[in-house]
Amino acid sequence: AFLDLTGSNEIEGVWKGSAILPCAYVPVEGFLQQTLTWTVVHDQSSGAVFRRDSSGDHILLAEYRERVSVPKDAPGNVSLHILNLEISDRGTYTCQVTWRASNNSLITKEIATKVEVAKVAVTKPVIRAGQLGLTVPAGARTSLTCVASGSPPISYRWFRSSAGGKAQLLSRQAELAWDGLQLSDAGTYYCEAENR
């Protein structure tokens, strides 16, 4: 069977995280995608979330504005990307594609995906302590990595302690790296992890 949609029966997302609802087909010569519609049925309501047609992409339900998209330059990939998931996003989503054949007849296929949104307990970041008193030869490459568990997203900052008590911010990445260590790099470094 050609022009069949493939996807997933059920997707579980995490509150405030993102999810991809897969929907794809293998393009067939002589069949042109006319419309793509993603609809949703919630407990309280239903409606069209997203529509792509000759006039462009349209987000039809206000609560999904700025939060949903479908890949643009991937023929056959019509998956729905949802950002910043809300508990109210749970429901059954249907991907419906209509193609026009070279003889002008229309073919429509659809698949449904159930979406659950889990509210994960929000936890403060906990940093896994690194080695203390690390000795590294001068000229060597090395790095310090900050690893924290907790609710995403987590941002990191590396500081170097200085005698005057004013710490110097060195990096906003989880990893602090040196290409060639110098004697002047000796000192005390610490990391901060932060989330919502």
Disulfide bonds with the S-S distance in Angstrom:
Cys23-Cys95 2.09
Cys146-Cys191 1.85
